[in-house]
């Protein structure tokens, strides 16, 4: 048997296995339809991580979703949505939106998690929290001032509406294309959760007739 034939056989076996794998992810068990889906974009697939900085599970999930996001196709967009589910968590949602308005990236996002969970820093005021971001060239005064801006208030209002519409009740959770909600409680591991996200992304990609190859051909 030639190597080429072996490759064809292997590809056939893989193709046959994919539908069986997909059947393991079921609506109502592993992913749940959102009652009032948002108007999704037609040029990309949106994936949202609903998280909270004080959430220990979100800290564990952080490096896992970071590795996963490194291999996303260009037409898949990952964003983060802070969820203030517990008393005292709203200030951390405001902090995330403030950092976003200031143009701070993933390194600042990780730094906030490390400050809370690894360094176990105690934050009593937003000024205390703002000190974390001085390592990224933002003064405490600038950070606090931006946190009180219209742009951040607007993001907070929009986020609250999305949390209600998506039906997020725990963190971390995943939202795919504004249609589907996934929770780790429905899976045996975070890796399995993200495999289900991949499955839904592939479905939504097919509906939009998007593909990496198609995008490259268009270029």
N, C-alpha and C positions, 0 to 999 in steps of 0.2 A: 504494500500500500504506500503510495507516494505521500510526501509531506503535504502537498496541495490537497489531496483527497482527505487526509486526516483533518486539515483545517476546515474543509467544507463540512465534514461530518460533525466536527465540534461546534461549528456555527449553527448547524441544524439542530443539534441537541440543545444549544443555548436558546435558540428561538422557540423551541418547543417548551422549554422550561419557564420562559418568561410569563406566558398566560397563567400557568399554574401558580407562579409566585404572586402575580397580581390578584388572583382570586383570594389570596389570604387576607387582603385588605378589603374590608366590607364597610359600606356606608351604614351608619347607625351603630357600628361596633368600634371601628378604628378611626373613622372621620365622620363628622356631623355637618349636615347642611345648615347654613346660616339662614335664618328665617327671612331676613330682609337684606339680601346681598347687595353689595355696593356696585356701582357702575364701573366695571373693570376696564382697564386699558385694552386696546386691540393690538398693540405692537409689542407687548411683553407679558410675562407672567409675574405677578407680584406675590412674594412670600413675606409675611410679617411674623416676626417673633414678638410675642407679648411677654414682657419680662418685668422684673422689679429689682432694683439694686439691692435692697435688703433681703431678697429671697435666696436662701442657701442653695436651693435646687438650681436656680438660675446661674449661680456661681459655678456649680458643677457642670452645667450645660455649656457654659461659655467657651471653653476650648474645643468642645465637640462640634458645636455649630460653626465655630471659626474654621475648623479644618474642612467641614462639609462645604462651606461657602466658597472655599478656594477653587472648587471644581465646578462651580455653577456655569452653565452656558451664558453667553452674552445676553440672551433675551430673557433671562430670569433675574429679577431684581429683589434683593433681600433688604428689608428695612426692619427697624426695631420700634416697638411701641411700649413705653413705660406704663405700667398698670398700678395705680395706688389702691390695692385691695385692702390694705390694713391701715389702721389709724397711724398717722405719722409718716406714711409713705408718699404722700402727695408732694412733699418738698423734693423728694428724689426724682419724681416725674418732672417737676419743674426744672431741676438741675439738668436732666437729660436734654430737655428741649432748649435750655439755655446754651448748653455746649454745642448743640446742633446749629443754633442761630449764629454762634460765634465761629462756626466752621471747624470745630474740633473733631477729629476723626476717631478711628477705632482704638488707637492707643489711649486716648483720654477715656473712652468707654471702659476699657480694661482697667485703667487706673482707679476708677471709682469702685469697681468690684474689689480690687485688691485692697484698697483703703478700708473698706467695710469688713471684708471677710478674712483677709490674710494678715493685715496689719492691725485689725480690730480697733480702728480709730473711733473715738467717740465724737459725734457731731451733735451739738446743741442748737446751733443757728446756721443759717445759710451762709454766713460769713465763714464759719468753720469748714463747711463743705467746699466753699469757693477756693480755699487755700490749696485743695488738691490740684486745681487747674493752673496754679502759678507755675508749675513745671512745664506747662505748654504755652507760656508766654502771655498769660492773661492775668491781670492784677485782680485782687479781691474786689476792689472798687468797681472795675469794669464788669466783672462777672455778676456781682449783685445788681448793678444798674441794669444790665441786660436781662436779668431774671425778672425784672419788673416791667419790661417793655411790652408794647402792644403785640409785637411779633411772637413773643413767648406766650402771652395770654391767649392769643389766637390759636396757637398750637395746642395749648392745654384744653381749650374748648373743643377743638376738633377731635382730639384724642379721646376725651370723655365720651363724645358721641359715638365714636368708633367702637370703644370698649363695650358700650351698651348694645350697639347694633350687632357686633360679632358674638355677643353672649359669653365673653371671657369671664371665667369664674376662678381661674387659678393660673399660676405661673410656674414654669414657662408653658406657653401654648403657642401653636402655630396656626396661621391663617393663610390659606392659599386662594389667590385670585378673588378675595372677598366673598367666596362661596362656601369654603370648607374650613372647619375648625378641628384641630387635633390637640389632644392632651396626652401627656406622658402616662397618665393613669390607665390608658387603654393599651399600653405596650409594655413589653418586658424589658426594654432598654431604650435609651435615647437614640441609639443607632437604628433600632427598628422604627421608632417614630420618624426619623428623617428618611428612612426608606419609603415609608408611606407618603411623606411629603414629595419625594421623588416621583412616586407613582402618580400622584395627583398633578404634579407639574407636567409630566408626560401627557396626561389626559388633556390638560388645558392647552398645552402646546399643540396637540393634534387638532383641537377645536379651532384654534387660531391659525392653523396651518403655518406655524412657525417652526424653525429648526436652525440649528447651528449651520448646517450645510446650506440651507436656503439663504441665511443671512450672508454667508461668505460669498455665495454665488451672486447675490445682489450687489455686493461691493465690487 
